[in-house]
Amino acid sequence: MYILSSAKIRYSIQDRLQEKYPEFTFQFCQGMEEAKVYLDKADILITYGEDLTPELMEQANKLQWIHVISAGLDKMPFQAIEQREILVTNARGIHQTPMAEYTIAMMLQVVRKLPLIHQNQTNKVWDRKLKMDELHGKTLGVLGAGAIGSEIARLAKAFQMTTIGMNRSGKPVDHFDEIITEEHLDNLLVKADFLVSVLPKTESTGAFLMKRHFEMMQDHAVFINIGRGTTVDQYGLIEALKQNQIAHAVLDVMAEEPLPEENPLWEMENVTVTPHISGITPQYQQRAFEQFENNLHVYRTGKGKYINVIDLDRGY
């Protein structure tokens, strides 16, 4: 069996896999440009999910399984994959720890005025009149109550926050006091002191949040986007921020990345911009390959259950 990786994998992980599975042939590459010459041999492809095209799929005529070691799948050629009935799995769930910690950190940054404190220190200003606030007792809304959303809610419970999540099914999720569906989004918006979006990029989530949604929120509310930038009407968000319809936005993802220098978000005092880093952690690849090895066991033995099988129709 031939396992090809177009993702840059740590040498320590490469060595461990080759030692642990001597019956498999592994070909580790530094990118698809290098990997594409091996595609016609590959039974299994490991990728970050951003380098496959329909044309490359034609070359991969033996391919049976694609494992994407990221959660985002919006650049995958699903039509070509579905025609071949290829199994697709991804790394959903490995981001929950770093992304939840990022979210709590940003919430604390806003309520405890950390940027202003740092600025005052730089300018040697002793100001005890800063208007501090707390997370304690506040209401947190999470759009996308999956693994990441559940972990955010779990950490929020340490601050005795009320947690409300939104998902497609309306079924209960751990650590949420309440789960709603999209039909009841308006009820969530008017309650939330903090609104966190973990929504993926799909056909149904494009510009999911528009200016009218921000207008419904409380004027002290904080919006945090760690899902995908395309899920928010950026112009509408900017206008809502200019009109102080919400107090602050923390944006780790943008519709266009990198965020262009001329974009007004860079210079808005009530906006925090970070460069799509909420999921970054030194443990990333280690966790991703724990999932891969579970699925590899199922693949080779037919015993057990695959983790994170992707519904090719829905794209996640």
C-alpha positions as CSV (number, residue, x, y, z in Angstrom):
1,M,0.0,0.0,0.0
2,Y,1.3,3.4,-1.0
3,I,0.8,6.4,1.3
4,L,1.6,9.8,-0.2
5,S,1.8,13.1,1.7
6,S,1.8,16.5,0.0
7,A,1.8,18.1,3.5
8,K,5.1,19.1,5.1
9,I,5.3,16.6,8.0
10,R,7.8,16.7,10.9
11,Y,10.7,14.3,10.4
12,S,10.1,12.8,13.8
13,I,6.5,11.9,12.8
14,Q,7.8,10.5,9.4
15,D,10.3,8.3,11.1
16,R,7.8,7.0,13.6
17,L,5.3,6.1,10.9
18,Q,7.8,4.3,8.8
19,E,9.1,2.4,11.7
20,K,5.6,1.5,13.0
21,Y,4.2,0.5,9.7
22,P,7.0,-1.2,7.7
23,E,4.4,-3.0,5.5
24,F,3.4,0.4,3.9
25,T,5.4,2.5,1.5
26,F,5.4,6.2,2.6
27,Q,6.4,9.0,0.3
28,F,6.7,12.3,2.2
29,C,6.9,15.5,0.0
30,Q,7.3,19.2,0.7
31,G,4.2,20.2,-1.3
32,M,2.0,19.1,-4.2
33,E,4.5,20.3,-6.8
34,E,6.8,17.5,-5.6
35,A,4.1,15.0,-4.7
36,K,2.2,15.1,-8.1
37,V,4.7,12.8,-9.8
38,Y,3.7,10.1,-7.3
39,L,0.0,10.5,-7.5
40,D,-0.6,7.6,-9.9
41,K,0.9,5.3,-7.2
42,A,-1.0,6.6,-4.2
43,D,-3.7,4.5,-2.4
44,I,-3.9,7.1,0.4
45,L,-3.2,10.8,0.2
46,I,-2.4,13.0,3.2
47,T,-2.9,16.7,2.5
48,Y,-3.8,20.1,4.0
49,G,-6.7,20.2,1.6
50,E,-5.7,23.3,-0.4
51,D,-3.6,21.7,-3.1
52,L,-5.9,19.3,-4.9
53,T,-7.6,20.1,-8.3
54,P,-9.9,18.0,-10.6
55,E,-6.9,17.6,-13.0
56,L,-4.7,16.2,-10.2
57,M,-7.5,13.8,-9.2
58,E,-7.4,12.4,-12.7
59,Q,-3.8,11.5,-12.2
60,A,-4.5,9.8,-8.8
61,N,-6.3,6.9,-10.5
62,K,-5.6,4.4,-7.6
63,L,-6.6,6.8,-4.8
64,Q,-9.1,5.3,-2.3
65,W,-8.8,7.6,0.8
66,I,-7.9,11.3,1.3
67,H,-7.0,12.4,4.8
68,V,-7.0,16.1,5.3
69,I,-4.9,17.2,8.3
70,S,-6.9,20.4,8.7
71,A,-10.6,21.2,9.4
72,G,-11.2,23.5,6.4
73,L,-12.3,21.7,3.2
74,D,-13.6,24.6,1.1
75,K,-10.9,24.2,-1.5
76,M,-11.4,20.5,-2.1
77,P,-12.7,19.3,-5.5
78,F,-15.6,17.5,-4.1
79,Q,-17.4,16.7,-7.4
80,A,-14.3,14.9,-8.7
81,I,-13.9,13.1,-5.4
82,E,-17.6,12.1,-5.2
83,Q,-17.5,10.7,-8.7
84,R,-14.8,8.3,-7.7
85,E,-16.5,7.5,-4.3
86,I,-13.2,8.2,-2.5
87,L,-13.3,8.3,1.3
88,V,-12.5,11.7,2.8
89,T,-11.6,12.3,6.5
90,N,-10.3,15.4,8.1
91,A,-8.8,16.7,11.4
92,R,-11.9,18.1,12.9
93,G,-11.6,18.3,16.7
94,I,-7.8,18.8,17.0
95,H,-8.2,22.6,17.0
96,Q,-10.6,22.7,19.9
97,T,-7.9,23.3,22.6
98,P,-6.0,26.2,21.0
99,M,-9.0,27.8,19.5
100,A,-11.0,27.7,22.7
101,E,-8.0,29.2,24.6
102,Y,-7.7,31.9,22.0
103,T,-11.3,32.8,22.3
104,I,-11.2,33.1,26.1
105,A,-8.0,35.1,25.9
106,M,-9.6,37.6,23.5
107,M,-12.7,37.9,25.7
108,L,-10.5,38.7,28.7
109,Q,-8.5,41.1,26.6
110,V,-11.5,43.1,25.8
111,V,-13.2,43.2,29.2
112,R,-10.0,43.8,31.1
113,K,-8.7,46.4,28.6
114,L,-5.4,44.7,28.1
115,P,-4.3,46.6,24.9
116,L,-5.0,50.0,26.7
117,I,-3.1,48.8,29.7
118,H,-0.1,47.9,27.5
119,Q,-0.4,51.3,25.8
120,N,-0.4,53.1,29.1
121,Q,2.6,51.2,30.3
122,T,4.5,52.1,27.1
123,N,3.5,55.8,27.6
124,K,4.2,55.7,31.4
125,V,0.6,56.6,32.2
126,W,-0.8,55.6,35.6
127,D,-4.6,55.5,35.0
128,R,-6.9,53.8,37.5
129,K,-10.1,55.1,35.9
130,L,-10.1,52.4,33.2
131,K,-13.6,50.9,32.9
132,M,-13.0,47.2,33.7
133,D,-15.6,44.5,33.3
134,E,-15.9,40.8,34.0
135,L,-16.9,37.6,32.1
136,H,-18.7,36.3,35.2
137,G,-22.4,36.0,34.6
138,K,-22.3,37.1,31.0
139,T,-24.1,35.3,28.2
140,L,-22.0,33.6,25.5
141,G,-23.5,32.6,22.1
142,V,-21.6,30.2,19.8
143,L,-22.6,29.7,16.2
144,G,-21.4,26.3,15.3
145,A,-21.7,24.2,18.5
146,G,-19.4,21.4,17.5
147,A,-16.1,20.2,19.1
148,I,-14.6,23.6,19.2
149,G,-17.7,25.4,20.3
150,S,-18.2,22.8,23.1
151,E,-14.7,23.4,24.4
152,I,-15.2,27.2,24.3
153,A,-18.4,26.7,26.3
154,R,-16.6,24.4,28.8
155,L,-14.0,27.0,29.5
156,A,-16.6,29.7,29.7
157,K,-18.3,27.8,32.5
158,A,-15.3,28.4,34.7
159,F,-16.4,32.1,34.6
160,Q,-20.0,31.0,35.4
161,M,-21.2,32.3,32.0
162,T,-24.5,31.3,30.4
163,T,-23.8,29.4,27.2
164,I,-26.1,29.2,24.2
165,G,-25.1,27.3,21.1
166,M,-26.5,27.0,17.6
167,N,-26.3,23.9,15.4
168,R,-28.2,22.4,12.5
169,S,-30.1,19.7,14.5
170,G,-31.0,21.5,17.7
171,K,-29.7,18.5,19.7
172,P,-28.1,19.1,23.1
173,V,-24.3,19.6,23.2
174,D,-22.1,19.2,26.2
175,H,-21.4,22.4,28.2
176,F,-24.2,24.4,26.6
177,D,-27.2,25.5,28.7
178,E,-29.3,25.8,25.6
179,I,-29.0,24.8,21.9
180,I,-31.0,26.5,19.2
181,T,-31.3,26.1,15.4
182,E,-30.9,28.9,12.8
183,E,-34.6,29.7,13.0
184,H,-34.1,31.1,16.5
185,L,-30.9,33.0,15.8
186,D,-32.6,36.4,16.5
187,N,-33.4,35.3,20.0
188,L,-29.7,34.5,20.6
189,L,-28.5,37.7,19.2
190,V,-30.4,39.9,21.6
191,K,-29.2,38.0,24.6
192,A,-25.5,37.6,23.8
193,D,-22.8,39.6,25.5
194,F,-20.3,37.7,23.4
195,L,-21.0,36.1,20.1
196,V,-18.5,33.6,18.7
197,S,-18.7,32.3,15.1
198,V,-17.1,28.9,14.4
199,L,-19.1,28.5,11.2
200,P,-17.3,26.7,8.2
201,K,-17.3,28.0,4.7
202,T,-20.2,26.3,2.8
203,E,-22.8,27.3,0.3
204,S,-25.3,27.9,3.2
205,T,-23.0,30.1,5.4
206,G,-22.0,32.8,2.9
207,A,-22.6,36.2,4.5
208,F,-24.6,34.4,7.2
209,L,-24.2,37.4,9.5
210,M,-25.2,40.7,8.0
211,K,-25.5,44.3,9.3
212,R,-29.1,43.7,10.5
213,H,-27.9,40.9,12.8
214,F,-25.3,43.2,14.4
215,E,-28.0,45.8,14.8
216,M,-30.0,43.4,16.9
217,M,-27.2,42.9,19.3
218,Q,-26.6,44.8,22.5
219,D,-24.3,47.9,22.1
220,H,-21.8,46.4,24.6
221,A,-21.6,43.1,22.8
222,V,-18.4,41.6,21.4
223,F,-18.2,39.6,18.2
224,I,-15.4,37.0,17.7
225,N,-14.9,35.2,14.4
226,I,-12.7,32.1,14.4
227,G,-14.6,30.2,11.7
228,R,-14.4,31.6,8.2
229,G,-14.3,35.2,7.0
230,T,-16.8,34.6,4.2
231,T,-19.5,33.8,6.8
232,V,-19.8,37.6,7.6
233,D,-20.8,40.5,5.4
234,Q,-17.6,42.5,6.1
235,Y,-19.0,45.8,4.9
236,G,-22.1,45.4,7.1
237,L,-19.8,44.5,10.1
238,I,-17.7,47.6,9.5
239,E,-20.7,49.8,9.3
240,A,-22.1,48.3,12.6
241,L,-18.8,49.0,14.3
242,K,-18.6,52.6,13.0
243,Q,-22.1,53.2,14.4
244,N,-21.2,51.5,17.7
245,Q,-24.0,49.0,17.3
246,I,-21.6,46.5,18.9
247,A,-18.7,47.4,21.1
248,H,-15.9,45.3,19.6
249,A,-15.0,42.7,17.0
250,V,-12.1,40.2,17.2
251,L,-11.4,38.8,13.8
252,D,-9.0,36.0,13.2
253,V,-10.4,35.2,9.7
254,M,-11.2,37.4,6.8
255,A,-13.0,37.1,3.5
256,E,-9.7,37.9,1.8
257,E,-6.5,36.8,3.4
258,P,-4.0,38.4,4.1
259,L,-6.2,41.3,4.9
260,P,-5.4,44.1,2.4
261,E,-3.5,47.1,3.9
262,E,-6.1,49.5,2.8
263,N,-8.9,47.7,4.6
264,P,-10.4,50.0,7.3
265,L,-10.5,47.2,9.9
266,W,-6.7,47.6,10.5
267,E,-7.2,51.1,11.9
268,M,-10.5,50.8,13.8
269,E,-10.0,51.1,17.6
270,N,-12.9,48.7,18.3
271,V,-11.4,45.9,16.2
272,T,-8.7,43.3,17.0
273,V,-7.2,41.7,13.9
274,T,-5.1,38.5,14.2
275,P,-3.7,36.6,11.1
276,H,-5.7,33.4,11.2
277,I,-3.7,32.0,14.1
278,S,-6.3,30.8,16.6
279,G,-5.7,27.1,15.8
280,I,-1.9,27.2,15.8
281,T,-0.2,25.0,18.3
282,P,3.0,23.0,18.5
283,Q,0.8,19.9,19.1
284,Y,-1.0,20.3,15.8
285,Q,0.6,17.5,13.7
286,Q,0.9,15.2,16.6
287,R,-2.9,15.3,17.2
288,A,-3.6,15.1,13.5
289,F,-1.6,11.9,13.1
290,E,-3.2,10.3,16.2
291,Q,-6.5,10.6,14.2
292,F,-4.8,9.4,11.0
293,E,-3.5,6.3,12.8
294,N,-6.9,5.5,14.2
295,N,-8.4,5.7,10.7
296,L,-5.5,3.7,9.2
297,H,-6.2,0.9,11.6
298,V,-9.9,0.8,10.4
299,Y,-8.8,1.1,6.8
300,R,-6.4,-1.9,7.0
301,T,-8.4,-4.2,9.3
302,G,-12.1,-3.2,8.7
303,K,-12.5,-3.1,12.4
304,G,-13.5,0.0,14.4
305,K,-14.9,3.3,13.3
306,Y,-13.5,6.1,11.2
307,I,-13.1,9.5,12.8
308,N,-14.4,12.5,11.0
309,V,-15.8,11.0,7.8
310,I,-16.8,13.9,5.5
311,D,-20.3,14.1,3.9
312,L,-19.3,14.9,0.4
313,D,-22.7,16.5,-0.4
314,R,-22.5,18.9,2.5
315,G,-18.7,19.5,2.3
316,Y,-18.1,18.9,6.0
